[in-house]
């Protein structure tokens, strides 16, 4: 398998193959290589979608630019990446969804973390992320503060309320 690593990876069961992709990404991230982090896991296409908080980025180059701006420019640091609470569901012969938690431990900044849902498709080069929906723990804090503010003002919008209810329902399921 050393010489034919690509062929061996392609024949792994779905869960193992997707975990291997995430492990490869984590290895690249922790080596400080954002470009390799992207290349090892994301679909290199203008159709790639990355959603985080209220922002949505379309295309490989836009997602890479977002990662570079946030984690490599100026005084930014990348931190040490860990994935946990992984759950992988095969949604079709060549598609799957992975959910879990990401955490970044920094030397000089406050640590951050959150949840993710990845939509993956098996391609000739292996499993690739085609849609990444990521949230930070701060997204939940923001939603709670927004809820309190709106409730106090008596102006709670049904859309916001539905979103909070959905997040809370997910939290209850995760805690069971």
C-alpha positions in Angstrom: 0.0 0.0 0.0 3.0 2.3 0.3 3.7 2.5 -3.4 0.0 2.3 -4.4 -1.4 4.6 -1.7 -4.0 6.2 -4.0 -5.4 2.8 -5.1 -5.5 1.5 -1.5 -7.3 4.6 -0.3 -9.9 4.3 -3.1 -10.8 0.8 -2.0 -11.3 1.6 1.7 -14.8 1.4 3.2 -16.7 4.7 3.0 -16.2 5.6 6.7 -12.5 4.8 6.7 -11.9 6.6 3.4 -13.6 9.8 4.6 -11.8 9.6 8.0 -8.6 9.3 6.0 -9.4 12.4 4.0 -10.0 14.4 7.3 -6.8 13.0 8.8 -4.9 14.1 5.7 -6.4 17.5 6.0 -5.6 17.7 9.7 -2.0 16.7 9.0 -1.7 19.4 6.3 -3.3 22.1 8.6 -1.1 21.2 11.5 1.9 21.5 9.2 0.8 25.0 8.4 -0.1 24.3 4.8 -3.5 25.8 4.0 -3.1 25.1 0.2 -2.5 21.4 0.9 -5.3 21.3 3.5 -7.7 22.4 0.7 -6.1 20.1 -2.0 -6.5 17.0 0.2 -10.2 17.4 1.0 -12.1 20.0 -1.1 -13.5 19.7 -4.6 -11.4 21.9 -6.9 -14.4 23.5 -8.6 -16.3 26.7 -8.9 -19.3 24.8 -7.6 -17.7 24.2 -4.1 -19.8 25.8 -1.4 -18.6 26.9 2.1 -21.1 28.3 4.6 -20.0 29.7 7.9 -22.3 31.8 10.1 -24.0 34.3 7.8 -21.4 34.1 5.0 -21.4 31.9 2.0 -18.4 31.4 -0.3 -18.7 29.8 -3.8 -15.7 28.2 -5.6 -12.5 26.6 -4.6 -10.5 29.8 -5.0 -12.9 31.9 -2.8 -12.8 29.3 0.0 -9.0 29.1 -0.2 -8.8 32.9 0.0 -11.1 32.9 3.0 -8.9 30.4 4.8 -5.7 32.3 3.9 -7.2 35.6 5.1 -8.4 34.2 8.4 -5.5 31.9 9.3 -2.3 32.9 7.5 -2.2 36.7 6.9 -0.7 39.3 9.2 -0.5 38.1 12.8 -3.0 35.3 12.3 -2.0 31.8 13.4 -3.4 28.5 12.2 -3.5 26.7 15.5 -3.6 22.9 16.0 -6.6 21.3 14.4 -8.5 18.4 15.9 -11.7 16.7 14.7 -14.0 14.8 17.1 -17.5 13.4 17.4 -17.4 12.3 13.8 -20.5 10.6 12.3 -20.5 9.6 8.7 -23.6 8.6 6.8 -23.5 7.1 3.3 -26.3 8.9 1.3 -25.8 7.1 -1.9 -23.2 4.9 -3.6 -20.9 7.9 -4.3 -22.1 10.4 -1.7 -21.9 10.8 2.0 -22.4 13.3 4.8 -20.0 13.8 7.7 -20.8 15.7 10.8 -18.6 16.4 13.7 -16.7 18.9 15.7 -13.6 20.9 14.9 -11.3 22.6 17.4 -8.4 24.9 16.9 -5.9 25.3 19.8 -3.8 28.5 19.5 -0.6 29.6 21.1 -1.4 33.3 21.2 -5.1 33.5 20.6 -8.2 32.2 22.4 -9.0 28.6 21.2 -12.1 28.2 19.0 -14.2 25.4 17.9 -17.6 24.4 16.5 -19.6 22.0 14.4 -19.6 21.0 10.8 -21.6 19.2 8.2 -19.8 18.1 5.1 -21.3 16.8 1.9 -18.9 14.6 0.1 -18.8 12.9 -3.3 -16.5 10.1 -4.4 -14.5 11.3 -7.3 -11.6 9.7 -9.3 -9.1 11.3 -6.9 -11.1 10.0 -3.8 -13.7 11.5 -1.6 -14.0 15.3 -1.8 -16.0 17.9 0.1 -18.5 19.6 -2.2 -20.3 21.6 0.5 -19.0 22.6 4.0 -21.4 24.1 6.5 -19.4 25.1 9.5 -20.5 26.9 12.6 -18.5 28.2 15.6 -19.5 28.0 19.2 -19.8 31.7 19.0 -22.7 31.4 16.5 -24.8 29.8 19.2 -23.9 32.6 21.6 -24.8 35.2 19.0 -28.1 33.5 18.3 -28.9 33.4 22.1 -28.1 37.1 22.5 -30.1 38.0 19.5 -33.0 36.0 20.8 -32.9 37.7 24.2 -32.6 41.2 22.5 -35.6 40.5 20.2 -37.7 38.9 23.0 -37.1 41.8 25.3 -38.2 44.2 22.5 -41.2 42.1 21.7 -40.0 41.9 18.1 -39.0 38.2 17.8 -39.0 37.4 14.1 -40.4 33.9 13.3 -37.5 33.1 11.0 -35.0 33.7 13.8 -37.2 31.8 16.3 -37.3 28.8 13.8 -33.5 28.9 13.4 -33.0 28.9 17.2 -35.5 26.1 17.6 -33.6 24.1 15.0 -30.2 24.7 16.6 -31.7 23.8 20.1 -33.3 20.6 18.6 -29.9 19.6 17.2 -28.2 20.2 20.6 -30.9 18.0 22.3 -30.3 15.2 19.8 -26.5 15.5 20.2 -26.8 15.3 24.0 -28.9 12.1 24.0 
